């Protein structure tokens, strides 16, 4: 059996690590990242009671494009940065990256509701994950080519490893009958 040089083994380890990291990062971006809105997680509860004078303020800052959905059990007056928007029980917002928005809810009676938030995945993060995956796969491909050319080449007349396995399997089948 031929011995593999340390450089070859390190290339394989690095390639598999990069592929695994890229794949894990892409899975994280698609499964977890959209719901990890900074300071809010996947949303915020809003409760308007006499204790808070039937008002609630929630600041939102978007690091990537942020989608907000407001759902309440009764009509509220909705303000964004001090500007009146509407009287509603549900409303959808989109906040662009870098924007800061202060949402104010007002009512004349007790109301409870929830803001549901999710953020879009920035293109540069997707490209980073895809690049890691592709560089790792390229390294695995190069390693396979090197392995095939240097370590699996046989001299003329030699029987290949696959051939030996096939002959062994045939011999086992003949002996069992």
ABEGO torsion letter per residue (X at the ends): XBBBBAAAAAAAAAAAAAAAAAAAAAAAAAAAAAABBBGAEAEBBBBBBAAAGGBBBBBBBBABBBBBBBBBABBBBBBBGGBBABBBABBBBBBBBGBBBBBBBBBABBBBBBBBBBBBBBAAAAAAAAAAAAAAAAAAAAAAAAAAAAAABBBBGBBBAAAAAAAAAAAAAAAAX
